[in-house]
Amino acid sequence: MPQLRTRNLFISHSWAYGDAYSRLVSMMNAAPNFVYRNYSIPRDDSVHNAPTQRALYDAIKAKVSFCHVILIMAGKYATYSDWIQQEIKIAKVEFRKPIVAICPWGAQQISVPVKQAADRTARWNTSSIVGAIRDVC
């Protein structure tokens, strides 16, 4: 079997919805024949206490620079998140990185701004998410 390609991922998330982030990481960890590095900012990272909004923006930008793909949870809350808008800007304008929008489990609607920015949309299951990542890089 050939060696699997390691994909560098930035998973956008709100710590207010940290359980969805944790479930997503668990699903990807269990995906067969899929290797990735997670460049997301963990809950205990000191960057969350950045002294300015610009410092936080620059920290996220530094993480995204290493990534092949940006994953964004596309729940309706994302429509109103200033930081998700900033992450979209970093991905698309600063680096021209592909975005995969992930529909929350059971959601009938997703965030319009995230959907418009996405190169692919994935359903809330491992094969859909991994397939979308492989499609864009």
C-alpha positions in Angstrom: 0.0 0.0 0.0 1.4 3.4 -0.9 2.1 5.9 1.9 -0.9 8.1 2.7 -0.7 11.8 2.1 -0.8 13.9 5.3 -3.2 16.8 5.1 -2.8 19.9 7.2 -6.1 21.1 8.5 -7.3 24.2 10.3 -10.7 23.4 11.9 -12.6 26.6 12.6 -14.7 26.4 15.7 -16.4 28.3 18.4 -15.6 27.1 21.9 -19.2 27.7 22.7 -19.8 24.7 20.5 -16.7 22.8 21.5 -18.6 19.4 21.7 -19.1 19.5 17.9 -15.4 20.2 17.4 -14.4 17.3 19.7 -16.8 14.9 17.8 -15.4 16.1 14.5 -11.8 15.4 15.6 -12.8 12.0 16.9 -14.5 11.1 13.6 -11.5 12.1 11.6 -9.1 10.3 14.0 -11.1 7.1 13.3 -11.3 7.5 9.6 -9.6 4.7 7.8 -6.7 5.5 5.4 -6.7 9.2 6.4 -3.8 11.0 8.0 -3.9 14.6 9.0 -2.3 17.3 11.3 -4.6 19.5 13.2 -3.5 23.2 13.2 -6.5 24.4 15.1 -6.1 26.5 18.2 -6.8 24.3 21.2 -8.9 25.6 24.1 -5.9 26.0 26.4 -3.7 27.9 23.9 -2.6 31.3 25.2 -3.6 32.9 21.9 -7.1 33.0 23.3 -5.8 35.7 25.7 -4.2 37.7 22.9 -3.8 41.4 23.9 -5.5 42.7 20.8 -7.9 41.5 18.1 -5.0 42.0 15.6 -2.8 39.7 17.6 -5.5 37.0 17.5 -5.9 37.5 13.8 -2.2 37.2 13.2 -2.1 34.0 15.3 -4.9 32.4 13.3 -3.2 33.6 10.1 0.0 31.9 11.1 -1.8 28.6 11.8 -3.7 28.8 8.5 -0.5 29.4 6.5 0.6 25.8 7.1 -2.8 24.2 6.1 -4.0 22.6 2.9 -7.7 23.0 3.8 -9.8 25.0 6.2 -12.8 23.2 7.8 -15.7 25.4 9.0 -18.7 24.2 10.9 -21.5 25.6 9.0 -24.2 25.9 11.6 -26.4 29.0 11.6 -24.4 30.5 14.4 -21.5 30.8 11.9 -23.5 33.5 10.1 -23.2 35.8 13.1 -19.6 35.0 14.1 -17.1 37.8 13.4 -14.2 35.4 13.8 -15.5 32.9 11.3 -15.8 35.8 8.8 -12.2 36.7 9.6 -11.1 33.0 9.1 -12.8 33.0 5.8 -11.0 36.2 4.8 -7.6 34.7 5.9 -8.3 31.5 4.0 -9.7 33.0 0.8 -8.0 36.4 0.5 -4.7 36.0 2.2 -3.8 32.5 1.2 -6.4 31.2 -1.4 -6.9 28.0 0.6 -9.9 25.8 0.0 -12.7 25.7 2.5 -14.9 22.7 3.3 -18.2 23.6 5.0 -19.4 20.9 7.4 -23.2 20.7 7.9 -24.1 20.1 11.5 -25.7 16.8 12.2 -29.4 17.0 11.4 -29.3 20.6 10.2 -31.7 21.6 7.5 -30.1 25.0 6.9 -26.5 26.1 7.0 -24.8 29.5 7.2 -25.1 31.3 3.9 -21.7 33.1 4.2 -19.9 29.8 4.9 -21.8 28.1 2.1 -20.8 30.9 -0.3 -17.1 30.7 0.7 -16.9 26.9 0.6 -15.3 24.9 -2.2 -17.1 21.8 -1.0 -19.9 21.1 1.5 -19.8 17.9 3.6 -22.5 16.1 5.5 -22.0 15.2 9.2 -20.4 11.8 8.6 -16.8 10.7 8.3 -16.8 9.6 4.7 -18.4 12.8 3.5 -16.0 15.0 5.4 -12.9 13.0 4.3 -14.1 12.8 0.8 -14.6 16.6 0.6 -11.1 17.2 2.0 -9.6 14.8 -0.6 -11.6 16.5 -3.4 -10.1 19.9 -2.6 -6.5 18.9 -2.0 
